[in-house]
């Protein structure tokens, strides 16, 4: 089931549940849907998400043996997270909250 992220100064983001829950956990959230980040919590969630993506990318790069295997893995976590990162950046700049629901 898809999960939609919403914030005032960004377009809505629709993600498949598995990817959305992974992003929420990377932000330090418990995966509850529906839920929200207050404007005060957005910067810390953004920082944590970026840190987790860097860690995940480093682990993935170490385990790759060749370009073919990289191609077979599909869309990277960093690529999937980019719209959400952009939303969190805009929310932090404007003092907005971010909500998500089904």
Buried (B, 14 or more C-beta within 10 A) or exposed (E): EEBBBBBEEBEEBEBEEEBBBBBBBBBBBEEEBEEBBEBEBBBEBBBBBBEBBEEBEEEBEEEEEEEEEEEEEEEBBBEBBEBBBEBBBBBBEEEBBBBBEE
